[in-house]
């Protein structure tokens, strides 16, 4: 399976420095423009299915891409959601005391969600091209699974910009191959 992973466009909350978690998020004018540029970049791809987080910021981005692929299924799934930030949801990032105990979703749970959706897509679309539209934190988890690197290395090297894409060849034997990582040349 050829997997294209894209992050959603910029949101009002991104601009304000708000920790979104499971908030829907509203694309800014720039975010809508980014989603349209992403859609143009992926226009010629032979995508057979789009899986998107069901949160508005990702689903609105995915809908832009789907305009060029009207005859393929578009699935809105919870597995591709951003990290559940618990009581920190909606708070200004700069005001959060990161040393205090938090009731946020554990990275292991996010990795398990990522694994579930990867397996589901692979089983259904083996040998085809699939697009995932998601969020920075969940994309990190996908990268951990696909690149087999520790979280510290992934965080340092692979923080995706809005609508950046990564492409992988997914193989059953877990010998996945990275073709492209966090490319946002469509925004230039």
N, CA, C and O atoms as a DFTB+ gen file, in Angstrom:
752 C
 N C O
     1  1       0.844      -1.177       0.000
     2  2       0.000       0.000       0.000
     3  2       0.891       1.242       0.000
     4  3       1.909       1.298       0.690
     5  1       0.492       2.207      -0.769
     6  2       1.172       3.498      -0.761
     7  2       0.355       4.415       0.137
     8  3      -0.816       4.677      -0.137
     9  1       0.969       4.898       1.202
    10  2       0.258       5.721       2.184
    11  2       0.769       7.151       2.116
    12  3       1.964       7.409       2.256
    13  1      -0.157       8.070       1.900
    14  2       0.151       9.503       1.954
    15  2      -0.455      10.021       3.254
    16  3      -1.638       9.811       3.520
    17  1       0.351      10.693       4.054
    18  2      -0.115      11.251       5.324
    19  2      -0.022      12.769       5.220
    20  3       1.025      13.306       4.857
    21  1      -1.112      13.461       5.536
    22  2      -1.118      14.925       5.499
    23  2      -1.673      15.482       6.805
    24  3      -2.601      14.929       7.396
    25  1      -1.085      16.584       7.235
    26  2      -1.616      17.291       8.401
    27  2      -2.659      18.296       7.913
    28  3      -2.605      18.758       6.773
    29  1      -3.589      18.620       8.773
    30  2      -4.637      19.601       8.458
    31  2      -4.053      21.003       8.239
    32  3      -2.897      21.262       8.574
    33  1      -4.861      21.894       7.680
    34  2      -4.469      23.286       7.493
    35  2      -4.457      24.053       8.805
    36  3      -4.957      23.582       9.827
    37  1      -3.875      25.247       8.753
    38  2      -3.775      26.104       9.942
    39  2      -5.162      26.436      10.486
    40  3      -6.110      26.650       9.730
    41  1      -5.259      26.473      11.821
    42  2      -6.528      26.799      12.479
    43  2      -6.423      28.108      13.255
    44  3      -5.336      28.606      13.547
    45  1      -7.598      28.642      13.576
    46  2      -7.667      29.832      14.439
    47  2      -6.965      29.542      15.764
    48  3      -6.272      30.395      16.317
    49  1      -7.157      28.329      16.255
    50  2      -6.563      27.941      17.546
    51  2      -5.042      27.840      17.436
    52  3      -4.336      28.221      18.370
    53  1      -4.517      27.330      16.300
    54  2      -3.061      27.315      16.085
    55  2      -2.516      28.726      16.220
    56  3      -1.523      28.954      16.911
    57  1      -3.167      29.666      15.561
    58  2      -2.707      31.064      15.561
    59  2      -2.698      31.667      16.961
    60  3      -1.821      32.459      17.303
    61  1      -3.692      31.279      17.768
    62  2      -3.817      31.844      19.118
    63  2      -2.987      31.092      20.152
    64  3      -2.908      31.513      21.306
    65  1      -2.362      29.972      19.748
    66  2      -1.575      29.190      20.697
    67  2      -2.420      28.374      21.655
    68  3      -2.035      28.167      22.806
    69  1      -3.568      27.912      21.191
    70  2      -4.480      27.128      22.022
    71  2      -4.231      25.637      21.795
    72  3      -4.100      25.183      20.659
    73  1      -4.169      24.892      22.886
    74  2      -4.022      23.433      22.812
    75  2      -5.382      22.854      22.424
    76  3      -6.332      22.917      23.205
    77  1      -5.476      22.295      21.225
    78  2      -6.772      21.897      20.679
    79  2      -7.252      20.524      21.121
    80  3      -8.427      20.355      21.446
    81  1      -6.362      19.546      21.136
    82  2      -6.808      18.201      21.488
    83  2      -7.984      17.780      20.642
    84  3      -7.893      17.761      19.415
    85  1      -9.105      17.437      21.291
    86  2     -10.288      16.965      20.576
    87  2     -11.254      18.086      20.196
    88  3     -12.364      17.808      19.742
    89  1     -10.849      19.359      20.374
    90  2     -11.681      20.445      19.861
    91  2     -11.751      20.325      18.338
    92  3     -10.801      19.845      17.719
    93  1     -12.854      20.751      17.725
    94  2     -12.964      20.624      16.264
    95  2     -11.914      21.442      15.518
    96  3     -11.339      20.958      14.543
    97  1     -11.659      22.653      15.952
    98  2     -10.720      23.533      15.259
    99  2     -11.351      24.128      14.013
   100  3     -12.052      23.438      13.272
   101  1     -11.102      25.407      13.785
   102  2     -11.654      26.097      12.613
   103  2     -10.499      26.567      11.747
   104  3      -9.618      27.296      12.205
   105  1     -10.513      26.139      10.481
   106  2      -9.455      26.560       9.568
   107  2      -9.490      28.071       9.369
   108  3     -10.561      28.657       9.208
   109  1      -8.319      28.698       9.381
   110  2      -8.198      30.117       9.054
   111  2      -8.307      30.268       7.535
   112  3      -8.372      29.273       6.812
   113  1      -8.326      31.496       7.061
   114  2      -8.290      31.711       5.607
   115  2      -7.036      31.076       5.029
   116  3      -7.082      30.448       3.972
   117  1      -5.903      31.241       5.731
   118  2      -4.651      30.618       5.294
   119  2      -4.793      29.099       5.305
   120  3      -4.328      28.426       4.385
   121  1      -5.433      28.554       6.342
   122  2      -5.636      27.109       6.441
   123  2      -6.472      26.561       5.295
   124  3      -6.192      25.479       4.779
   125  1      -7.490      27.302       4.899
   126  2      -8.318      26.897       3.757
   127  2      -7.482      26.938       2.481
   128  3      -7.567      26.038       1.645
   129  1      -6.676      27.984       2.338
   130  2      -5.788      28.096       1.177
   131  2      -4.774      26.941       1.158
   132  3      -4.499      26.369       0.103
   133  1      -4.228      26.606       2.320
   134  2      -3.287      25.487       2.420
   135  2      -3.973      24.179       1.998
   136  3      -3.387      23.375       1.273
   137  1      -5.201      23.976       2.448
   138  2      -5.949      22.752       2.101
   139  2      -6.191      22.690       0.589
   140  3      -6.092      21.622      -0.015
   141  1      -6.505      23.830      -0.015
   142  2      -6.728      23.862      -1.470
   143  2      -5.436      23.572      -2.228
   144  3      -5.456      22.894      -3.255
   145  1      -4.313      24.085      -1.724
   146  2      -3.018      23.810      -2.367
   147  2      -2.631      22.339      -2.202
   148  3      -2.068      21.734      -3.114
   149  1      -2.932      21.776      -1.046
   150  2      -2.709      20.345      -0.827
   151  2      -3.544      19.543      -1.823
   152  3      -3.047      18.597      -2.433
   153  1      -4.808      19.919      -1.986
   154  2      -5.701      19.221      -2.913
   155  2      -5.153      19.266      -4.335
   156  3      -5.191      18.264      -5.049
   157  1      -4.644      20.425      -4.745
   158  2      -4.055      20.546      -6.083
   159  2      -2.831      19.653      -6.226
   160  3      -2.621      19.028      -7.265
   161  1      -2.018      19.601      -5.158
   162  2      -0.823      18.754      -5.205
   163  2      -1.191      17.279      -5.353
   164  3      -0.497      16.531      -6.042
   165  1      -2.269      16.866      -4.714
   166  2      -2.664      15.455      -4.721
   167  2      -3.673      15.120      -5.828
   168  3      -4.141      13.986      -5.926
   169  1      -3.995      16.100      -6.644
   170  2      -5.010      15.954      -7.698
   171  2      -4.744      14.760      -8.621
   172  3      -5.674      14.031      -8.968
   173  1      -3.492      14.554      -9.020
   174  2      -3.153      13.502      -9.978
   175  2      -2.838      12.160      -9.320
   176  3      -2.626      11.165     -10.013
   177  1      -2.806      12.126      -8.007
   178  2      -2.546      10.861      -7.299
   179  2      -3.710       9.906      -7.525
   180  3      -4.863      10.333      -7.588
   181  1      -3.422       8.648      -7.643
   182  2      -4.456       7.632      -7.858
   183  2      -4.959       7.106      -6.507
   184  3      -4.863       5.916      -6.206
   185  1      -5.487       8.012      -5.722
   186  2      -5.965       7.693      -4.375
   187  2      -7.240       6.854      -4.477
   188  3      -8.161       7.180      -5.227
   189  1      -7.269       5.772      -3.707
   190  2      -8.436       4.880      -3.714
   191  2      -9.327       5.063      -2.492
   192  3     -10.477       4.624      -2.490
   193  1      -8.795       5.719      -1.436
   194  2      -9.598       5.995      -0.241
   195  2      -8.923       7.104       0.552
   196  3      -7.699       7.235       0.562
   197  1      -9.763       7.902       1.221
   198  2      -9.266       8.935       2.133
   199  2      -9.813       8.609       3.517
   200  3     -11.018       8.448       3.706
   201  1      -8.899       8.517       4.478
   202  2      -9.269       8.376       5.883
   203  2      -8.877       9.682       6.558
   204  3      -7.734      10.125       6.445
   205  1      -9.819      10.297       7.258
   206  2      -9.547      11.557       7.940
   207  2     -10.001      11.476       9.384
   208  3     -10.960      10.779       9.714
   209  1      -9.296      12.199      10.236
   210  2      -9.798      12.424      11.578
   211  2     -11.197      13.018      11.441
   212  3     -11.474      13.748      10.489
   213  1     -12.070      12.711      12.381
   214  2     -13.422      13.261      12.335
   215  2     -13.506      14.668      12.915
   216  3     -14.579      15.271      12.913
   217  1     -12.386      15.201      13.412
   218  2     -12.377      16.575      13.922
   219  2     -12.383      17.541      12.740
   220  3     -11.711      17.298      11.738
   221  1     -13.135      18.631      12.851
   222  2     -13.411      19.538      11.729
   223  2     -12.164      20.024      11.002
   224  3     -12.164      20.094       9.773
   225  1     -11.098      20.362      11.733
   226  2      -9.916      20.919      11.064
   227  2      -9.296      19.935      10.077
   228  3      -8.781      20.336       9.033
   229  1      -9.349      18.649      10.409
   230  2      -8.832      17.623       9.498
   231  2      -9.886      17.261       8.446
   232  3      -9.564      17.129       7.265
   233  1     -11.128      17.103       8.869
   234  2     -12.164      16.704       7.901
   235  2     -12.380      17.783       6.852
   236  3     -12.620      17.463       5.688
   237  1     -12.301      19.058       7.235
   238  2     -12.438      20.140       6.250
   239  2     -11.274      20.121       5.258
   240  3     -11.462      20.404       4.075
   241  1     -10.080      19.792       5.733
   242  2      -8.910      19.663       4.854
   243  2      -9.115      18.487       3.897
   244  3      -8.867      18.608       2.697
   245  1      -9.563      17.365       4.426
   246  2      -9.793      16.166       3.607
   247  2     -10.862      16.409       2.543
   248  3     -10.746      15.919       1.420
   249  1     -11.890      17.156       2.891
   250  2     -12.968      17.447       1.932
   251  2     -12.451      18.229       0.733
   252  3     -12.948      18.056      -0.380
   253  1     -11.452      19.094       0.951
   254  2     -10.851      19.831      -0.171
   255  2     -10.171      18.860      -1.132
   256  3     -10.317      18.979      -2.349
   257  1      -9.431      17.906      -0.585
   258  2      -8.754      16.908      -1.425
   259  2      -9.791      16.052      -2.146
   260  3      -9.629      15.727      -3.323
   261  1     -10.845      15.693      -1.441
   262  2     -11.880      14.819      -2.006
   263  2     -12.590      15.442      -3.208
   264  3     -13.163      14.722      -4.026
   265  1     -12.559      16.758      -3.322
   266  2     -13.188      17.416      -4.479
   267  2     -12.572      16.947      -5.791
   268  3     -13.251      16.909      -6.817
   269  1     -11.293      16.591      -5.763
   270  2     -10.616      16.093      -6.960
   271  2     -10.713      14.568      -7.096
   272  3     -10.270      13.994      -8.090
   273  1     -11.290      13.936      -6.096
   274  2     -11.439      12.476      -6.082
   275  2     -12.870      12.132      -5.654
   276  3     -13.069      11.461      -4.641
   277  1     -13.877      12.594      -6.428
   278  2     -15.269      12.484      -5.971
   279  2     -15.831      11.062      -5.922
   280  3     -16.845      10.823      -5.267
   281  1     -15.192      10.134      -6.596
   282  2     -15.757       8.782      -6.670
   283  2     -15.131       7.790      -5.691
   284  3     -15.387       6.589      -5.775
   285  1     -14.314       8.287      -4.767
   286  2     -13.680       7.373      -3.810
   287  2     -14.285       7.566      -2.423
   288  3     -14.836       8.626      -2.128
   289  1     -14.185       6.542      -1.566
   290  2     -14.735       6.684      -0.214
   291  2     -13.912       7.640       0.642
   292  3     -12.685       7.696       0.557
   293  1     -14.636       8.388       1.468
   294  2     -14.031       9.316       2.426
   295  2     -14.546       8.904       3.797
   296  3     -15.733       9.041       4.098
   297  1     -13.630       8.395       4.630
   298  2     -13.988       7.897       5.960
   299  2     -13.539       8.894       7.030
   300  3     -12.383       9.318       7.035
   301  1     -14.438       9.267       7.927
   302  2     -14.087      10.122       9.068
   303  2     -13.997       9.218      10.294
   304  3     -14.994       8.642      10.729
   305  1     -12.785       9.103      10.848
   306  2     -12.540       8.109      11.898
   307  2     -11.919       8.729      13.141
   308  3     -11.151       9.687      13.055
   309  1     -12.259       8.175      14.286
   310  2     -11.704       8.655      15.554
   311  2     -10.252       8.224      15.752
   312  3      -9.508       8.872      16.488
   313  1      -9.844       7.134      15.099
   314  2      -8.462       6.651      15.270
   315  2      -7.427       7.687      14.845
   316  3      -6.309       7.691      15.360
   317  1      -7.790       8.571      13.907
   318  2      -6.841       9.580      13.424
   319  2      -6.950      10.916      14.164
   320  3      -6.338      11.904      13.759
   321  1      -7.729      10.944      15.247
   322  2      -7.855      12.172      16.040
   323  2      -6.527      12.551      16.708
   324  3      -5.636      11.722      16.893
   325  1      -6.436      13.825      17.056
   326  2      -5.302      14.321      17.832
   327  2      -5.380      13.744      19.249
   328  3      -6.397      13.173      19.641
   329  1      -4.320      13.898      19.991
   330  2      -4.257      13.457      21.386
   331  2      -5.379      14.099      22.193
   332  3      -5.649      15.293      22.058
   333  1      -6.019      13.307      23.019
   334  2      -7.008      13.845      23.947
   335  2      -6.241      14.557      25.062
   336  3      -5.520      13.925      25.834
   337  1      -6.402      15.857      25.134
   338  2      -5.642      16.665      26.101
   339  2      -6.341      16.814      27.449
   340  3      -5.870      17.558      28.310
   341  1      -7.445      16.123      27.639
   342  2      -8.134      16.144      28.930
   343  2      -8.465      17.564      29.374
   344  3      -8.981      18.360      28.590
   345  1      -8.167      17.878      30.630
   346  2      -8.507      19.190      31.187
   347  2      -7.664      20.330      30.605
   348  3      -7.955      21.500      30.853
   349  1      -6.630      20.000      29.840
   350  2      -5.806      21.038      29.207
   351  2      -6.412      21.532      27.886
   352  3      -5.976      22.545      27.340
   353  1      -7.399      20.823      27.389
   354  2      -8.046      21.186      26.124
   355  2      -8.563      22.620      26.184
   356  3      -9.259      23.007      27.122
   357  1      -8.211      23.393      25.169
   358  2      -8.684      24.772      25.067
   359  2      -7.854      25.790      25.820
   360  3      -8.140      26.986      25.765
   361  1      -6.829      25.331      26.525
   362  2      -5.970      26.251      27.280
   363  2      -4.886      26.839      26.377
   364  3      -4.489      26.233      25.382
   365  1      -4.416      28.033      26.747
   366  2      -3.285      28.629      26.035
   367  2      -2.031      27.836      26.384
   368  3      -1.736      27.624      27.560
   369  1      -1.302      27.403      25.375
   370  2      -0.116      26.567      25.578
   371  2       0.891      27.254      26.486
   372  3       1.484      26.612      27.352
   373  1       1.088      28.549      26.296
   374  2       2.098      29.273      27.083
   375  2       1.727      29.379      28.568
   376  3       2.588      29.681      29.394
   377  1       0.470      29.136      28.913
   378  2       0.033      29.235      30.307
   379  2      -0.037      27.882      31.018
   380  3      -0.377      27.819      32.199
   381  1       0.282      26.801      30.302
   382  2       0.196      25.460      30.891
   383  2       1.460      25.161      31.696
   384  3       2.574      25.376      31.220
   385  1       1.277      24.665      32.912
   386  2       2.399      24.204      33.733
   387  2       2.617      22.726      33.397
   388  3       1.903      21.856      33.895
   389  1       3.609      22.457      32.551
   390  2       3.850      21.106      32.070
   391  2       4.448      20.202      33.142
   392  3       4.590      18.999      32.917
   393  1       4.802      20.754      34.304
   394  2       5.360      19.948      35.394
   395  2       4.271      19.349      36.280
   396  3       4.541      18.442      37.067
   397  1       3.046      19.852      36.154
   398  2       1.934      19.322      36.948
   399  2       1.432      18.027      36.326
   400  3       1.560      17.830      35.117
   401  1       0.855      17.134      37.149
   402  2       0.259      15.903      36.598
   403  2      -0.861      16.261      35.616
   404  3      -1.588      17.236      35.807
   405  1      -0.980      15.454      34.569
   406  2      -1.985      15.731      33.536
   407  2      -2.876      14.508      33.328
   408  3      -2.466      13.368      33.548
   409  1      -4.103      14.781      32.900
   410  2      -5.057      13.705      32.608
   411  2      -5.191      13.507      31.091
   412  3      -6.284      13.266      30.578
   413  1      -4.075      13.613      30.396
   414  2      -4.089      13.503      28.937
   415  2      -3.915      12.053      28.481
   416  3      -3.449      11.192      29.227
   417  1      -4.306      11.822      27.239
   418  2      -4.156      10.495      26.640
   419  2      -2.676      10.114      26.576
   420  3      -1.830      10.946      26.249
   421  1      -2.378       8.883      26.883
   422  2      -0.999       8.382      26.852
   423  2      -0.553       8.123      25.415
   424  3      -1.361       7.747      24.565
   425  1       0.729       8.326      25.152
   426  2       1.296       8.109      23.817
   427  2       1.052       6.671      23.349
   428  3       0.787       6.438      22.170
   429  1       1.141       5.710      24.272
   430  2       0.923       4.301      23.923
   431  2      -0.484       4.069      23.373
   432  3      -0.673       3.282      22.446
   433  1      -1.465       4.756      23.947
   434  2      -2.848       4.624      23.470
   435  2      -2.987       5.213      22.069
   436  3      -3.712       4.681      21.229
   437  1      -2.279       6.322      21.831
   438  2      -2.315       6.938      20.498
   439  2      -1.639       6.034      19.463
   440  3      -2.123       5.887      18.341
   441  1      -0.531       5.440      19.852
   442  2       0.175       4.525      18.946
   443  2      -0.718       3.334      18.612
   444  3      -0.735       2.865      17.474
   445  1      -1.454       2.849      19.599
   446  2      -2.371       1.730      19.365
   447  2      -3.475       2.130      18.384
   448  3      -3.835       1.345      17.508
   449  1      -4.020       3.357      18.524
   450  2      -5.029       3.850      17.576
   451  2      -4.447       3.914      16.167
   452  3      -5.091       3.515      15.197
   453  1      -3.211       4.428      16.071
   454  2      -2.548       4.543      14.769
   455  2      -2.356       3.164      14.141
   456  3      -2.548       2.979      12.939
   457  1      -1.976       2.210      14.974
   458  2      -1.750       0.837      14.492
   459  2      -3.051       0.222      13.961
   460  3      -3.051      -0.451      12.931
   461  1      -4.138       0.456      14.661
   462  2      -5.443      -0.089      14.271
   463  2      -5.855       0.447      12.892
   464  3      -6.267      -0.327      12.027
   465  1      -5.745       1.758      12.685
   466  2      -6.190       2.325      11.409
   467  2      -5.240       1.953      10.275
   468  3      -5.675       1.784       9.135
   469  1      -3.955       1.826      10.572
   470  2      -3.002       1.372       9.556
   471  2      -3.354      -0.043       9.081
   472  3      -3.393      -0.318       7.882
   473  1      -3.606      -0.920      10.037
   474  2      -3.939      -2.308       9.699
   475  2      -5.252      -2.396       8.934
   476  3      -5.366      -3.160       7.976
   477  1      -6.245      -1.614       9.355
   478  2      -7.545      -1.616       8.692
   479  2      -7.397      -1.148       7.229
   480  3      -7.936      -1.775       6.317
   481  1      -6.675      -0.061       7.019
   482  2      -6.481       0.469       5.657
   483  2      -5.661      -0.498       4.811
   484  3      -5.964      -0.715       3.638
   485  1      -4.623      -1.078       5.408
   486  2      -3.770      -2.007       4.663
   487  2      -4.573      -3.233       4.207
   488  3      -4.463      -3.672       3.062
   489  1      -5.371      -3.768       5.114
   490  2      -6.164      -4.966       4.796
   491  2      -7.144      -4.686       3.649
   492  3      -7.352      -5.537       2.784
   493  1      -7.739      -3.502       3.648
   494  2      -8.766      -3.165       2.660
   495  2      -8.186      -2.653       1.344
   496  3      -8.788      -2.846       0.288
   497  1      -7.005      -1.995       1.398
   498  2      -6.466      -1.324       0.202
   499  2      -5.028      -1.734      -0.121
   500  3      -4.246      -0.928      -0.624
   501  1      -4.691      -2.964       0.165
   502  2      -3.352      -3.478      -0.134
   503  2      -3.058      -3.274      -1.628
   504  3      -3.878      -3.610      -2.483
   505  1      -1.892      -2.728      -1.923
   506  2      -1.507      -2.499      -3.313
   507  2      -2.063      -1.209      -3.906
   508  3      -1.800      -0.907      -5.070
   509  1      -2.822      -0.448      -3.133
   510  2      -3.447       0.799      -3.601
   511  2      -2.845       2.000      -2.870
   512  3      -2.020       1.841      -1.970
   513  1      -3.267       3.203      -3.267
   514  2      -2.838       4.442      -2.604
   515  2      -3.954       4.947      -1.703
   516  3      -5.107       5.060      -2.120
   517  1      -3.593       5.248      -0.459
   518  2      -4.544       5.724       0.548
   519  2      -3.991       7.019       1.154
   520  3      -2.785       7.158       1.358
   521  1      -4.894       7.958       1.437
   522  2      -4.529       9.211       2.099
   523  2      -5.077       9.214       3.516
   524  3      -6.250       8.911       3.737
   525  1      -4.219       9.559       4.483
   526  2      -4.640       9.829       5.859
   527  2      -4.508      11.335       6.076
   528  3      -3.463      11.910       5.770
   529  1      -5.554      11.984       6.600
   530  2      -5.476      13.391       6.993
   531  2      -5.644      13.428       8.505
   532  3      -6.654      12.975       9.043
   533  1      -4.634      13.975       9.185
   534  2      -4.628      13.874      10.640
   535  2      -4.008      15.116      11.284
   536  3      -4.092      16.224      10.755
   537  1      -3.384      14.891      12.443
   538  2      -2.881      15.963      13.311
   539  2      -1.438      15.679      13.695
   540  3      -0.979      14.540      13.614
   541  1      -0.722      16.721      14.115
   542  2       0.694      16.590      14.444
   543  2       1.015      15.451      15.397
   544  3       1.924      14.664      15.132
   545  1       0.285      15.350      16.501
   546  2       0.571      14.319      17.498
   547  2       0.326      12.908      16.992
   548  3       1.113      12.000      17.262
   549  1      -0.765      12.722      16.257
   550  2      -1.068      11.382      15.732
   551  2      -0.121      11.034      14.592
   552  3       0.242       9.871      14.417
   553  1       0.279      12.038      13.815
   554  2       1.250      11.788      12.744
   555  2       2.573      11.320      13.349
   556  3       3.233      10.445      12.789
   557  1       2.962      11.893      14.481
   558  2       4.159      11.408      15.194
   559  2       4.035       9.921      15.490
   560  3       4.986       9.162      15.305
   561  1       2.858       9.509      15.951
   562  2       2.637       8.099      16.288
   563  2       2.726       7.216      15.047
   564  3       3.293       6.125      15.097
   565  1       2.170       7.686      13.941
   566  2       2.296       6.940      12.688
   567  2       3.768       6.811      12.303
   568  3       4.208       5.752      11.858
   569  1       4.528       7.897      12.477
   570  2       5.959       7.881      12.140
   571  2       6.727       6.892      13.017
   572  3       7.625       6.200      12.539
   573  1       6.372       6.829      14.297
   574  2       7.019       5.869      15.203
   575  2       6.818       4.451      14.666
   576  3       7.758       3.658      14.616
   577  1       5.590       4.143      14.268
   578  2       5.279       2.813      13.743
   579  2       5.966       2.536      12.405
   580  3       6.497       1.448      12.183
   581  1       5.950       3.523      11.525
   582  2       6.445       3.310      10.164
   583  2       7.960       3.412      10.037
   584  3       8.563       2.719       9.217
   585  1       8.581       4.275      10.849
   586  2      10.028       4.497      10.732
   587  2      10.823       3.712      11.766
   588  3      12.049       3.625      11.686
   589  1      10.108       3.137      12.744
   590  2      10.748       2.334      13.794
   591  2      11.867       3.111      14.503
   592  3      12.970       2.601      14.700
   593  1      11.557       4.342      14.875
   594  2      12.504       5.189      15.599
   595  2      11.863       5.615      16.914
   596  3      10.637       5.651      17.024
   597  1      12.685       5.938      17.913
   598  2      12.121       6.389      19.193
   599  2      11.455       7.760      19.054
   600  3      11.770       8.539      18.155
   601  1      10.528       8.026      19.972
   602  2       9.746       9.259      19.945
   603  2      10.636      10.508      19.936
   604  3      10.332      11.484      19.251
   605  1      11.734      10.472      20.696
   606  2      12.613      11.638      20.771
   607  2      13.185      11.986      19.395
   608  3      13.275      13.158      19.027
   609  1      13.560      10.973      18.657
   610  2      14.115      11.172      17.314
   611  2      13.031      11.658      16.344
   612  3      13.279      12.537      15.518
   613  1      11.855      11.090      16.448
   614  2      10.741      11.491      15.585
   615  2      10.385      12.953      15.851
   616  3      10.227      13.732      14.912
   617  1      10.260      13.330      17.122
   618  2       9.906      14.711      17.483
   619  2      10.935      15.700      16.944
   620  3      10.574      16.767      16.448
   621  1      12.198      15.353      17.040
   622  2      13.278      16.243      16.624
   623  2      13.297      16.436      15.112
   624  3      13.546      17.541      14.630
   625  1      13.035      15.374      14.366
   626  2      13.208      15.400      12.916
   627  2      11.925      15.594      12.125
   628  3      11.988      16.032      10.976
   629  1      10.785      15.292      12.682
   630  2       9.591      15.130      11.852
   631  2       8.361      15.875      12.327
   632  3       7.258      15.333      12.253
   633  1       8.508      17.093      12.810
   634  2       7.341      17.857      13.222
   635  2       6.674      18.447      11.981
   636  3       7.216      19.376      11.384
   637  1       5.501      17.926      11.574
   638  2       4.918      18.348      10.300
   639  2       4.294      19.738      10.342
   640  3       3.574      20.078      11.281
   641  1       4.575      20.532       9.318
   642  2       3.902      21.812       9.143
   643  2       2.479      21.552       8.684
   644  3       2.143      20.432       8.300
   645  1       1.641      22.579       8.720
   646  2       0.268      22.426       8.246
   647  2       0.262      22.021       6.776
   648  3       0.928      22.646       5.950
   649  1      -0.480      20.992       6.461
   650  2      -0.672      20.341       5.154
   651  2       0.595      19.717       4.572
   652  3       0.613      19.361       3.394
   653  1       1.651      19.579       5.369
   654  2       2.839      18.856       4.892
   655  2       2.447      17.398       4.664
   656  3       1.608      16.847       5.376
   657  1       3.073      16.783       3.651
   658  2       2.781      15.373       3.379
   659  2       4.013      14.506       3.560
   660  3       5.148      14.941       3.367
   661  1       3.748      13.273       3.936
   662  2       4.755      12.219       3.990
   663  2       4.182      11.051       3.203
   664  3       2.975      10.808       3.216
   665  1       5.063      10.330       2.519
   666  2       4.621       9.189       1.719
   667  2       5.445       7.961       2.095
   668  3       6.669       8.025       2.211
   669  1       4.751       6.848       2.281
   670  2       5.390       5.579       2.647
   671  2       4.886       4.459       1.760
   672  3       3.726       4.445       1.348
   673  1       5.773       3.522       1.475
   674  2       5.375       2.233       0.897
   675  2       5.200       1.306       2.095
   676  3       6.154       1.023       2.819
   677  1       3.977       0.839       2.293
   678  2       3.665      -0.025       3.431
   679  2       3.747      -1.471       2.978
   680  3       3.139      -1.872       1.986
   681  1       4.520      -2.244       3.737
   682  2       4.686      -3.661       3.395
   683  2       4.241      -4.516       4.576
   684  3       4.397      -4.132       5.735
   685  1       3.698      -5.652       4.265
   686  2       3.172      -6.549       5.297
   687  2       4.239      -6.925       6.317
   688  3       3.946      -7.050       7.506
   689  1       5.465      -7.104       5.860
   690  2       6.534      -7.554       6.757
   691  2       7.061      -6.438       7.663
   692  3       8.079      -6.618       8.330
   693  1       6.383      -5.293       7.693
   694  2       6.815      -4.145       8.490
   695  2       8.139      -3.568       8.012
   696  3       8.822      -2.876       8.768
   697  1       8.500      -3.839       6.789
   698  2       9.716      -3.284       6.208
   699  2       9.303      -2.085       5.349
   700  3       9.528      -2.064       4.139
   701  1       8.696      -1.090       6.000
   702  2       8.138       0.056       5.308
   703  2       9.250       0.965       4.781
   704  3      10.341       1.033       5.347
   705  1       8.951       1.651       3.699
   706  2       9.942       2.534       3.090
   707  2       9.406       3.958       3.029
   708  3       8.327       4.200       2.488
   709  1      10.170       4.904       3.589
   710  2       9.802       6.318       3.519
   711  2      10.210       6.861       2.158
   712  3      11.372       6.755       1.766
   713  1       9.260       7.440       1.440
   714  2       9.508       8.032       0.131
   715  2       9.715       9.537       0.269
   716  3      10.562      10.120      -0.408
   717  1       8.934      10.163       1.151
   718  2       8.945      11.608       1.336
   719  2       8.522      11.902       2.768
   720  3       7.600      11.272       3.284
   721  1       9.187      12.850       3.410
   722  2       8.845      13.184       4.796
   723  2       8.574      14.688       4.923
   724  3       9.409      15.517       4.559
   725  1       7.397      15.016       5.443
   726  2       7.003      16.388       5.777
   727  2       7.311      17.410       4.691
   728  3       7.958      18.423       4.954
   729  1       6.863      17.153       3.504
   730  2       7.095      18.056       2.373
   731  2       5.917      19.032       2.228
   732  3       4.760      18.625       2.125
   733  1       6.241      20.307       2.225
   734  2       5.192      21.315       2.030
   735  2       5.510      22.258       0.868
   736  3       5.151      23.435       0.895
   737  1       6.188      21.726      -0.150
   738  2       6.579      22.567      -1.290
   739  2       5.369      23.132      -2.025
   740  3       5.489      24.136      -2.727
   741  1       4.204      22.503      -1.872
   742  2       2.987      23.020      -2.508
   743  2       2.554      24.364      -1.927
   744  3       1.733      25.059      -2.525
   745  1       3.096      24.734      -0.771
   746  2       2.735      26.012      -0.141
   747  2       3.651      27.158      -0.579
   748  3       3.373      28.321      -0.288
   749  1       4.724      26.835      -1.267
   750  2       5.707      27.861      -1.674
   751  2       5.223      28.647      -2.861
   752  3       5.921      29.545      -3.332
